[in-house]
Amino acid sequence: MPAKELDYSVATTVKRFEGRFAVLEMADQQTIRWPIKNLPDDVQEGVSVRLSLMTAKIDDEARAQLARAVINSLLS
């Protein structure tokens, strides 16, 4: 039986911009100051943004899986 995939992410809303940072607010009213340079170019106030966390190992596995899918698609 495959391991259950866990979702380590949180939905936030861009509340405002403060200098080089965007203030992201979670449902429980907590805020995070996030560098604007690390957000998509089209982000503006009021937009929903999902933050995801993963270990380097899981990130490497996801990249490898994507690379395999691309190669298989090209070879098909």
Secondary structure, DSSP 8 states (H G I E B T S, - for coil): --------EEEEEEEEEETTEEEEEETTS-EEEEEGGGS-TT--TT-EEEEE---HHHHHHHHHHHHHHHHHHHH-
